[in-house]
Structure formats: structure tokens, C-alpha cells
Amino acid sequence: MKLLDLIDQLENEVENASNVILTNKVMIDKEAILDIIDEIRSAVPQEVKEAKKIIEEGMKIKQAAQRDASNLVKEAKAQKEYLIDTSNITKHAYEEAEAILKEAKKETNKLRVRSIEYVMNLLTKTQDDLRQIITTIDENKSELKDKKKAVTNVGDASSRKA
């Protein structure tokens, strides 16, 4: 996942930054940090594209399940008609066909529910992943703002001493 690699790279830049003497502050390469942030911005749409692919895959599974269910219902109806037309015991054939149709509808509903649950789980996971990514970005931005203030304050303090 490119986004997490970029966040690791950003963290590495901060971790390996030069220490400012007699403080808990570090000096960072502004250009490198801004380049990484630009790459993160570029990577987020890629993550969204991947999420979209997952959703599309779920929709294809759902559509296939609906097609299968529809075919099952058609087969049940056809079998019902066949039993009615060819049987000397029409009532028995009708009842059996109705039972098959009822079972087919029941299976259709089960397939639909499972398909919907699957897609919902994919969407929830994707949403959670995106929230985590956004949270990490927000945390990193906040940390960088704090470090920027610290660096600015160190610069202001040293210019006052002079």
C-alpha cells in the first residue's frame, strides 16, 4: 500500500532529522517533507480507486447471485408448468411446484441477503481503512505543525539573544 509507505517515509524523515542543540527540537528538510506530502495527496486517489474496485467486485457478485436466483425461479416455474401439464394428478403437481417455487424464492432471498452483507462488509472495511489513513495524515500534519512552531520558536529565541 503506497500510502502507508509514504507515511513511513515521512516518519523516517522526522526521526532522522538533525537535532537542534540543547533542545528537543529537530531541523527537517522542508522540501523533502513537502514532496512526501504531495505524494501522499497523489496516493489517496489511488486508494479510493482500489476501494471502488472492491465495491465493483461486490456488485458483480451480487448481480451474479441475482441472475442465479432468477434462473432458479424460472426453472421452478417451468418445472411447475411441466408438472401441471403432464401429470394426471394435477393437484399434487401444483402443490409440489409451489413448494419448489417457495424454496427457490427462499434461496433467492438468502443469496440476496448474503450478497448485500458481503458488499456491506467490503464497504465497511474500505471505510475503516480510509478513516485510518485520514487519521494518520491528520496526526502527521498536526505533528509537523508542532515541529514547525518549535523550529520557528527556536529561531525567534536565537535571534532575540543576538
Buried (B, 14 or more C-beta within 10 A) or exposed (E): EEBEEBBEBBBEBBEEBEEBEEEEBBEBEEEEBEBBBEBBEEBBEEBEEBBEEBBEEBEEBBEEBBEEBEEBBEEBBEBBEEBBEEBEEEEEBBEBBEEBBEEBBEBBEEBBEEBEEBBEEBBEEBEEBBEEBEEBBEEBEEEBEEBEEBBEEBEEEEEEEE
